[in-house]
Amino acid sequence: MALEVEATYENGVLKPDQPLPLAERQRVTVTIREPGGRAKASYGRIGWKGDPEVVRRIALDPEFGVEESS
């Protein structure tokens, strides 16, 4: 089962914003990813050394069809 939830890290504990459909003491694997757009998540993958704002503008430009491929 794959499940994506929003959570807050506070005082050393990860607290989900909503109850989870899990059994008590069920073990799971957690992947931590900061919320953000596709440009932020992809930053650094293409070896871009220029301005991150340029990459963001390209990623959001409808001419490149990024929204259509989502």
Residue pairs with C-beta under 8 A, 6 or more apart in sequence:
3 20
3 21
5 16
5 17
5 18
5 20
6 16
6 17
6 18
6 35
7 14
7 15
7 16
7 17
8 14
8 15
8 17
9 15
14 30
22 28
33 41
34 40
37 56
37 59
38 59
38 66
39 52
39 55
39 56
39 59
39 60
40 56
42 55
42 59
43 52
43 55
46 55
48 55
58 64
59 66
60 66
